[in-house]
Amino acid sequence: MTKVAVIPARGGSKRIPRKNIRSFCGQPVIAYSIRAARESGLFDRVIVSTDDEEVAAVARGCGGETPFVRPAQLADDHTGTDAVVRHCLLWLAERGQPADCACCIYAAAPFIRIEDLHEGYRQLCATNKAFAFAITTFEFPLQRALRRRADGTVEAFWPEHSETRSQDLEHAWHDAGQFYWGKAQAFIDEVPAYSAASIGIPVPRYLVQDIDTPEDWTRAELMFEAMKRRALG
């Protein structure tokens, strides 16, 4: 079975300029994703999909492949990662190199673990689902969420749960924003991932941090350094 990792890494990030190759704790942040994919031993190819030559050069220096330039129409703020993976899979198939499975790995995912990639692939095969991706729990009961009105006052989204004990509320999960295993045909056919076609792979909250703003970046580096210090004893 042919498996490819696809790492989307366009050059035009606006909230954090040059985000995908910015130094994160001493290395380009994309290096962590490329290394995890390569060291997992799961993939026949680790492909970085980018529209930017500087990003491509850094990716190649970290061990990733850049066999094509991503088309401009797939490199704007509105293009989803599924479309990027689909383009890569179709590009490979058109050249007689079809893949059976793909794993989309975000470029800014320094907390990704090799064991979670393995578990995702194992679950994808064992359940015969279309997708398997990392999820984690919300740290606060979703049912206790508040709405802030224009005048600064607040109200409960779900007032019926205002007095419900937190231990009696159902856990809510969210996408961890790390990796997305999928059958190649499911990506090509645009099967919705947020559906019964997917299996969730739980990862602990301390390994999950979106990196979309400068504040996110600072928080993620602090988390990463704290984990390194703990590992070193």
Order of alpha helices (4+ residues) and beta strands (2+ residues): beta-beta-beta-alpha-beta-alpha-alpha-beta-alpha-beta-beta-beta-beta-alpha-beta-alpha
